């Protein structure tokens, strides 16, 4: 279900909307705290940065 922010503003009271946005932000941050180290480990494993730096000359 795709809702716009205008629809959320009309459907959800202000106090609940603030809590919903806060919880959404918390889950996003938790997901990124897991995803970023994984992306770094994959980059280290496949030498993504080193290949690009040494091939630029």
DRENDO-1510 file (C-alpha; in Angstrom, 1 decimal, always signed):
<recs>
REC; n; res; u; v; w
REC; 1; UNK; +0.0; +0.0; +0.0 .
REC; 2; UNK; +1.5; +3.3; -1.1 .
REC; 3; UNK; +0.4; +6.4; +0.8 .
REC; 4; UNK; +1.6; +9.9; +0.3 .
REC; 5; UNK; +2.5; +12.2; +3.2 .
REC; 6; UNK; -0.6; +14.2; +2.6 .
REC; 7; UNK; -2.7; +11.1; +3.1 .
REC; 8; UNK; -0.8; +10.2; +6.3 .
REC; 9; UNK; -1.3; +13.7; +7.6 .
REC; 10; UNK; -5.1; +13.3; +7.1 .
REC; 11; UNK; -5.4; +9.8; +8.4 .
REC; 12; UNK; -3.1; +9.7; +11.5 .
REC; 13; UNK; -3.2; +12.1; +14.5 .
REC; 14; UNK; -0.1; +14.2; +15.1 .
REC; 15; UNK; +1.2; +12.4; +18.1 .
REC; 16; UNK; +0.9; +9.0; +16.4 .
REC; 17; UNK; +2.4; +10.3; +13.2 .
REC; 18; UNK; +5.4; +11.6; +15.1 .
REC; 19; UNK; +5.9; +8.2; +16.7 .
REC; 20; UNK; +5.4; +6.4; +13.3 .
REC; 21; UNK; +8.1; +8.6; +11.7 .
REC; 22; UNK; +10.4; +8.0; +14.6 .
REC; 23; UNK; +10.0; +4.2; +14.5 .
REC; 24; UNK; +10.5; +4.2; +10.7 .
REC; 25; UNK; +13.7; +6.2; +11.2 .
REC; 26; UNK; +14.9; +3.8; +13.9 .
REC; 27; UNK; +14.3; +0.7; +11.6 .
REC; 28; UNK; +16.1; +2.5; +8.7 .
REC; 29; UNK; +19.1; +3.3; +10.9 .
REC; 30; UNK; +19.2; -0.2; +12.3 .
REC; 31; UNK; +19.1; -1.6; +8.7 .
REC; 32; UNK; +21.9; +0.7; +7.5 .
REC; 33; UNK; +24.1; -0.2; +10.6 .
REC; 34; UNK; +23.9; -3.8; +9.3 .
REC; 35; UNK; +24.1; -3.1; +5.6 .
REC; 36; UNK; +27.1; -0.7; +5.6 .
REC; 37; UNK; +29.6; -3.0; +7.3 .
REC; 38; UNK; +28.4; -5.8; +5.0 .
REC; 39; UNK; +29.0; -3.6; +2.0 .
REC; 40; UNK; +32.5; -2.7; +3.4 .
REC; 41; UNK; +33.3; -6.4; +3.9 .
REC; 42; UNK; +32.3; -7.2; +0.3 .
REC; 43; UNK; +34.3; -4.3; -1.0 .
REC; 44; UNK; +37.4; -5.6; +1.0 .
REC; 45; UNK; +36.7; -9.1; -0.2 .
REC; 46; UNK; +36.6; -8.2; -3.9 .
REC; 47; UNK; +39.2; -5.3; -3.7 .
REC; 48; UNK; +36.8; -2.8; -5.2 .
REC; 49; UNK; +38.7; +0.3; -4.0 .
REC; 50; UNK; +42.2; -0.9; -4.6 .
REC; 51; UNK; +41.4; -1.9; -8.2 .
REC; 52; UNK; +39.9; +1.5; -8.9 .
REC; 53; UNK; +42.8; +3.5; -7.4 .
REC; 54; UNK; +45.6; +1.6; -9.1 .
REC; 55; UNK; +43.9; +1.6; -12.5 .
REC; 56; UNK; +43.4; +5.4; -12.6 .
REC; 57; UNK; +46.9; +6.1; -13.7 .
</recs>
